[in-house]
Amino acid sequence: MLFILKKTVGGLLLPLPFILLIMAFALVLLWMTRWQKTGKVCFSLSWLLLLLLSLQPVADSLLRPIESEYPTYQPQAHPPVKYVVVLGGGYTFNPDWAPSSNLISNSLPRVAEGIRIYRANPGAKLIFTGGAAMTNPVSSAAVAGKVAESLGVPESDILLLDKPKDTHEESQQVKMLIGQQPFVLVTSANHLPRAMIFFHQQGLSPIPAPANQLAIDSPLNPWEKTLPQALYFSHSERAWYETLGRAWQWLSRDKAAAD
């Protein structure tokens, strides 16, 4: 119940629902009350926020500090490991699709990076985490495992943790499976700082391996910087989401300490 409440409230606080709520409030004021000036201010601010979060310079300046906290994993810079843990993300399951098509958004780059690191550590095992969505009989971990098999990873080298619902539970399950053995932790670059905190709280010391970096550093055409785009709004959303997640992580930690 708490998990559903957390996801529902968190979803409403994401940029698009939040902006739409402000716009709806502004329209109510404009059409149904005498508070015309307040309604105009709320609507103007929500429109401006939508515009700014859709611009590349704004969106990527919000996201880049989060993504750049850990460098890309380089095999020569680390001792060999026996386990590569790839955290679950967005997915669906349609057996008629190409396996990789079932991994949505951030998930496929995570799996691809996990396989690269697995191949750089001969004898390692790939651990995929993530439970099943409420309406999906197949888990995120199982779908990722099928993709890895389709890309040449032997089934014997794949381990699935298909019960965790979030990163906190993933860290607990990984600890139960491998204990204190060294491992590489693969997840999206914007999610990695928060994930590392969860794993450190379990007394583990994973080697961080960011995947799916989104903030653009290469030169862009002028119109790509000046025109609002849904792509860059999604970058702002990731930064916003991770900031909310860190706030919840901090509040949960303080509550646990108090208990």
C-alpha positions as CSV (number, residue, x, y, z in Angstrom):
1,M,0.0,0.0,0.0
2,L,2.8,2.4,0.9
3,F,4.6,1.5,-2.4
4,I,1.5,2.4,-4.4
5,L,1.0,5.6,-2.4
6,K,4.6,6.6,-3.0
7,K,4.4,6.0,-6.7
8,T,1.0,7.8,-7.0
9,V,2.2,10.9,-5.1
10,G,5.5,10.9,-6.8
11,G,3.8,10.6,-10.2
12,L,1.7,13.6,-9.5
13,L,4.8,15.6,-8.6
14,L,6.5,15.0,-11.8
15,P,6.9,18.0,-14.1
16,L,4.0,17.4,-16.6
17,P,1.3,16.4,-14.1
18,F,2.5,19.1,-11.8
19,I,2.4,21.8,-14.5
20,L,-1.0,20.6,-15.7
21,L,-2.4,20.8,-12.1
22,I,-1.2,24.4,-11.9
23,M,-2.8,25.2,-15.2
24,A,-6.1,23.5,-14.1
25,F,-6.0,25.6,-10.9
26,A,-5.4,28.7,-13.0
27,L,-8.3,27.9,-15.3
28,V,-10.6,27.4,-12.3
29,L,-9.7,30.8,-11.0
30,L,-10.2,32.4,-14.4
31,W,-13.5,30.8,-15.2
32,M,-15.2,30.4,-11.8
33,T,-13.9,33.0,-9.4
34,R,-13.1,36.7,-9.2
35,W,-9.4,35.9,-8.7
36,Q,-8.5,36.8,-12.3
37,K,-5.1,38.3,-11.6
38,T,-4.0,35.2,-9.5
39,G,-5.3,32.9,-12.3
40,K,-3.4,34.8,-14.9
41,V,-0.2,34.7,-12.9
42,C,-0.5,30.9,-12.2
43,F,-1.2,30.2,-15.9
44,S,1.7,32.3,-17.1
45,L,4.1,30.7,-14.6
46,S,3.1,27.2,-15.5
47,W,3.5,28.0,-19.3
48,L,6.9,29.5,-18.6
49,L,7.9,26.5,-16.6
50,L,6.8,24.2,-19.4
51,L,8.8,26.2,-21.9
52,L,12.0,26.3,-19.9
53,L,12.0,22.6,-19.0
54,S,11.6,21.8,-22.7
55,L,14.8,23.7,-23.8
56,Q,18.1,21.8,-24.1
57,P,20.3,24.3,-22.2
58,V,18.0,24.2,-19.2
59,A,17.2,20.5,-19.2
60,D,20.7,19.3,-19.7
61,S,22.1,21.7,-17.2
62,L,19.8,20.2,-14.6
63,L,20.6,16.6,-15.6
64,R,24.4,16.8,-16.2
65,P,25.5,17.2,-12.6
66,I,23.6,14.1,-11.6
67,E,24.9,12.0,-14.5
68,S,28.5,13.1,-14.2
69,E,29.0,11.9,-10.6
70,Y,30.6,8.6,-11.7
71,P,32.8,8.0,-14.7
72,T,32.2,5.2,-17.3
73,Y,33.4,1.8,-16.1
74,Q,36.8,0.9,-17.6
75,P,37.9,-2.8,-17.1
76,Q,41.6,-2.0,-16.9
77,A,41.0,0.4,-13.9
78,H,39.4,-2.2,-11.7
79,P,40.2,-5.8,-10.5
80,P,38.1,-8.6,-12.0
81,V,34.7,-9.2,-10.5
82,K,32.5,-12.3,-10.3
83,Y,29.2,-10.5,-10.6
84,V,27.7,-7.7,-12.7
85,V,24.4,-6.4,-11.3
86,V,22.0,-4.7,-13.8
87,L,19.1,-2.9,-12.2
88,G,15.7,-3.2,-13.7
89,G,13.8,-0.4,-15.5
90,G,11.0,0.2,-17.8
91,Y,9.8,-2.8,-19.8
92,T,6.8,-4.6,-21.4
93,F,6.4,-8.1,-22.7
94,N,5.2,-9.2,-26.1
95,P,6.6,-12.6,-27.2
96,D,6.0,-11.7,-30.9
97,W,8.5,-8.7,-30.7
98,A,12.2,-8.8,-31.0
99,P,13.5,-9.4,-27.4
100,S,15.2,-6.0,-27.1
101,S,11.9,-4.2,-28.1
102,N,10.5,-5.2,-24.8
103,L,13.0,-3.1,-22.9
104,I,11.7,0.5,-22.7
105,S,13.7,3.7,-22.5
106,N,16.5,3.3,-19.9
107,S,16.5,-0.5,-19.7
108,L,18.1,-1.5,-23.0
109,P,21.2,0.7,-22.5
110,R,21.6,-0.8,-19.0
111,V,21.5,-4.3,-20.3
112,A,23.9,-3.4,-23.2
113,E,26.4,-1.9,-20.7
114,G,26.0,-4.9,-18.4
115,I,26.9,-7.3,-21.2
116,R,29.9,-5.2,-22.1
117,I,31.2,-5.4,-18.6
118,Y,30.3,-9.1,-18.3
119,R,32.4,-9.8,-21.3
120,A,35.3,-7.8,-19.9
121,N,35.3,-10.1,-16.8
122,P,35.6,-13.7,-17.9
123,G,33.8,-16.1,-15.6
124,A,31.4,-13.5,-14.2
125,K,27.7,-13.9,-13.7
126,L,25.1,-11.3,-14.9
127,I,22.5,-10.5,-12.3
128,F,19.3,-8.9,-13.5
129,T,16.9,-7.4,-11.0
130,G,13.3,-6.1,-11.1
131,G,9.9,-7.6,-10.2
132,A,6.8,-7.9,-12.4
133,A,4.6,-4.8,-13.1
134,M,1.1,-5.1,-11.6
135,T,-0.5,-6.1,-14.9
136,N,2.4,-8.1,-16.4
137,P,3.0,-11.8,-15.6
138,V,6.7,-11.5,-16.7
139,S,9.2,-9.7,-14.5
140,S,11.6,-7.0,-15.6
141,A,14.5,-9.2,-14.6
142,A,13.2,-12.1,-16.8
143,V,12.8,-9.8,-19.8
144,A,16.3,-8.4,-19.4
145,G,17.6,-12.0,-19.1
146,K,15.9,-13.0,-22.4
147,V,17.5,-10.0,-24.1
148,A,20.9,-11.0,-22.8
149,E,20.4,-14.6,-24.1
150,S,19.4,-13.2,-27.5
151,L,22.7,-11.3,-27.5
152,G,24.8,-14.4,-26.8
153,V,25.0,-14.6,-23.0
154,P,24.7,-18.3,-21.9
155,E,21.6,-18.9,-19.7
156,S,24.0,-20.5,-17.1
157,D,25.7,-17.1,-16.6
158,I,22.4,-15.3,-15.9
159,L,20.9,-14.9,-12.4
160,L,17.5,-13.3,-11.9
161,L,16.2,-11.4,-8.9
162,D,12.6,-11.0,-9.9
163,K,10.9,-10.0,-6.7
164,P,12.2,-6.5,-5.8
165,K,9.8,-3.6,-6.5
166,D,12.3,-0.8,-6.1
167,T,16.0,0.0,-5.7
168,H,15.9,-0.4,-2.0
169,E,14.6,-3.9,-2.3
170,E,17.0,-4.7,-5.1
171,S,20.0,-3.8,-2.8
172,Q,18.6,-6.1,-0.1
173,Q,18.2,-9.0,-2.5
174,V,21.7,-8.5,-4.0
175,K,23.2,-8.7,-0.6
176,M,21.3,-11.9,0.2
177,L,22.5,-13.5,-3.0
178,I,26.2,-12.6,-3.1
179,G,27.0,-11.2,0.3
180,Q,30.2,-9.1,0.5
181,Q,31.7,-10.3,-2.8
182,P,32.8,-7.5,-5.1
183,F,30.5,-6.6,-8.0
184,V,29.8,-3.9,-10.6
185,L,26.6,-2.0,-10.3
186,V,25.0,-1.0,-13.7
187,T,22.1,1.4,-13.9
188,S,21.3,4.7,-15.7
189,A,23.8,7.5,-15.0
190,N,21.0,9.7,-13.5
191,H,19.9,6.9,-11.2
192,L,23.3,5.7,-10.1
193,P,24.0,8.2,-7.3
194,R,20.8,7.3,-5.6
195,A,21.3,3.6,-6.2
196,M,24.8,3.7,-4.7
197,I,23.4,5.1,-1.5
198,F,20.9,2.2,-1.2
199,F,23.7,-0.3,-1.7
200,H,26.1,1.5,0.7
201,Q,23.3,1.4,3.3
202,Q,23.4,-2.4,3.0
203,G,27.1,-2.4,3.8
204,L,28.1,-3.1,0.2
205,S,30.8,-1.4,-1.9
206,P,29.8,-1.8,-5.6
207,I,31.9,-0.5,-8.4
208,P,29.7,2.1,-10.2
209,A,29.0,1.7,-13.9
210,P,26.7,4.4,-15.4
211,A,24.8,3.7,-18.5
212,N,22.4,5.7,-20.7
213,Q,23.8,9.1,-20.3
214,L,21.3,11.7,-21.7
215,A,22.7,15.2,-21.1
216,I,24.2,16.2,-24.4
217,D,27.8,17.7,-24.5
218,S,28.4,17.5,-28.3
219,P,27.8,20.7,-30.4
220,L,24.2,21.2,-31.4
221,N,22.5,23.0,-34.2
222,P,21.3,26.5,-33.0
223,W,17.6,25.6,-33.4
224,E,18.1,22.5,-31.2
225,K,19.0,24.8,-28.4
226,T,16.3,27.4,-28.9
227,L,13.2,25.3,-29.8
228,P,11.3,23.5,-27.1
229,Q,11.3,19.7,-27.6
230,A,9.7,16.8,-25.8
231,L,13.1,15.0,-25.8
232,Y,14.6,17.7,-23.6
233,F,11.5,17.9,-21.4
234,S,12.1,14.2,-20.7
235,H,15.6,15.1,-19.6
236,S,14.2,17.7,-17.1
237,E,11.8,15.0,-15.9
238,R,14.7,12.6,-15.1
239,A,16.5,15.3,-13.1
240,W,13.3,16.2,-11.3
241,Y,12.4,12.5,-10.6
242,E,15.9,11.8,-9.2
243,T,15.8,14.9,-7.0
244,L,12.4,13.8,-5.6
245,G,13.9,10.3,-5.1
246,R,16.8,11.7,-3.2
247,A,14.5,13.8,-1.0
248,W,12.4,10.7,-0.2
249,Q,15.5,8.6,0.4
250,W,16.7,11.3,2.9
251,L,13.4,11.4,4.7
252,S,13.1,7.7,4.9
253,R,16.6,7.4,6.3
254,D,15.9,9.9,9.0
255,K,12.6,8.2,9.9
256,A,14.4,4.8,10.1
257,A,17.0,6.4,12.4
258,A,14.4,7.9,14.6
259,D,12.6,4.5,14.9
